[in-house]
């Protein structure tokens, strides 16, 4: 059995500067809805095609 762990790439959303506490819910929502900046390598994309099981979050950046 082989287990491969992958982390999503850099998210499209940019986090910078200061934020107020009341802004955190909107920031988290934008972060969770963001995709990733770069496409995964061909080797990375091939991994799930040959796997018996794939488990991932349903967040866009994970699925992407």
C-alpha positions in Angstrom: 0.0 0.0 0.0 1.2 3.5 -0.8 -0.1 6.7 0.9 0.5 10.0 -0.7 -0.2 13.3 1.1 -0.6 16.5 -1.0 -1.1 20.0 0.1 -3.1 22.4 -2.0 -1.1 25.1 -3.8 -1.0 28.8 -3.1 -4.5 30.2 -2.9 -5.7 32.9 -5.3 -6.9 35.1 -2.5 -4.3 37.4 -1.1 -4.1 38.0 2.7 -2.3 41.1 3.7 -2.6 44.1 6.0 -4.6 44.4 9.1 -8.1 43.1 9.7 -10.8 43.8 12.3 -12.4 40.9 14.2 -15.7 41.5 12.5 -14.0 40.9 9.1 -12.7 37.4 9.9 -15.8 35.6 8.8 -15.7 37.2 5.3 -12.0 36.6 5.1 -12.4 32.9 5.9 -15.2 32.6 3.4 -13.1 34.2 0.6 -10.1 32.0 1.5 -12.3 28.8 1.5 -13.8 29.7 -1.9 -10.5 30.5 -3.6 -8.8 28.3 -6.1 -5.1 27.9 -6.5 -2.6 30.1 -8.4 -0.6 27.4 -10.2 -1.7 24.1 -11.7 -0.3 20.9 -10.1 2.5 19.2 -12.0 1.7 16.3 -14.4 3.2 13.9 -11.9 0.9 15.2 -9.2 -2.2 15.0 -11.5 -1.4 11.4 -12.4 -1.4 10.2 -8.8 -5.1 10.1 -8.2 -5.8 8.6 -11.6 -4.1 5.4 -10.4 -5.3 5.3 -6.8 -7.9 3.0 -5.4 -9.1 5.7 -3.0 -8.8 9.5 -2.9 -9.8 11.5 0.1 -9.8 15.3 0.1 -11.7 18.3 1.3 -14.5 19.7 -0.9 -13.0 23.2 -0.8 -12.2 24.5 -4.3 -8.5 24.7 -3.8 -8.4 21.0 -2.7 -10.5 19.7 -5.5 -8.6 21.8 -8.1 
